[in-house]
Amino acid sequence: MKILHRYILSLLIKNFAIGLSTFVFLFLMVDFFDRFDNVLHEKASLGLIIQYFLCRIPMMITLMLPVALLFSTLFTFGLLAKSSELTAMRASGVTVVWLARPLIIMGILLSGCSLLLGEVVVPFSERRQKELYNIDIKKKDKKGGYNQTDFWWRHGSHFYTFDLFDSRTNTITGLSEFDINDNWRVIKRTDATSVNWIAKGLGWNMKNVTEYHLDTEPVIIESINQIPLPIPEIPSDFYDVRNDPSTMSFSELRKFIKKLKRNGISTTQYLPDLYSKIAGPFIIVITGLLVLPFTLIPARSGSMALSSLAAIGIVFTYYAVDSFSISMGRAELLPAFLAAWSANIVMGIVALVLNLGSEAPR
């Protein structure tokens, strides 16, 4: 690596570290004051509070990586331009593409780190922080905060539905089980007034059960006081946390989507989120390249503030385009893959045009 490249890279890394630590700290402060009333009201212990905010950090780092690189690029190249060092480099025949090499290398490495965090660390930390906040701090499982109604799922040829799940008592009300044959005819129906969770290893127990054997003539009806319900689900599987894409890695979300497809459930709303787990981290590289041309302006006009505002405005346009395209994908107005990548494609083209334009003589 050239001496100038090492010099620029060292400045980028230093400014990136300052920016990332500052933004993550500010994010933590905002989240702390946002949750402060709830934490104080529930009288959570200091240990729980520390665990919660530690679990928030991986997601915050992932979200702040593009912003931190934006900050680093603006300050590194902007100050080089302001001090005329960039002018001296350009006067010696250095091109913008040559100057951008350390930025591109750093952006690619950060994108890889973001992918790794999103696949390994973030899903676990997000599940854990939601459990800490909702179960240990707010105690939603004891207050019925995880109640669900009109819920249904499938295992093989068995379909299940219930009227209500009460997380305070881990009780299912109004359960119906349908056993389907190969011709999609219901051969047996089982209704239970209530289903109670016994314990791990013992599972669920149905009460006031009525079984309808529909494959016989006449239909046989049996009434049973109580029998076990042999399903693998535990109470926490009915909590809404489990269906949040942010709590799943790419591989976990893909398995979840396949499971939904097997159960005959539409997966449209999840596909854009699946592809965006791969597309999202690459905005880090694009962010740096979008900002770079604007850092050259102070070398000519001396207006670093205006160029910084213009760069930030364009970068935040990415998030608007991305949110819009993801929404279009969930509404099936765009293919899911295109919805996830369209913001990267559009802003990547903008970055390419801006950088090529900055090479033109002034």
Secondary structure, DSSP 8 states (H G I E B T S, - for coil): --HHHHHHHHHHHHHHHHHHHHHHHHHHHHHHHHHHHHHHHHT--HHHHHHHHHHHHHHHHHHHHHHHHHHHHHHHHHHHHHTTHHHHHHHTT--HHHHHHHHHHHHHHHHHHHHHIIIIIHHHHHHHHHHIIIIIIS-HHHHTTT-EEEEEEEETTEEEEEEEEETTTTEEEEEEEEEE-TTS-EEEEEEEEEEEEEETTTEEEEEEEEEEETTSSS-EEEEEEEEEE--S--GGGGSGGGG-GGGS-HHHHHHHHHHHHHTT---TTTHHHHHHHHHGGGHHHHHHHHHHHHHTTHHHH--HHHHHHHHHHHHHHHHHHHHHHHHHHHTTSS-HHHHHHHHHHHHHHHHHHHHHHHTS--
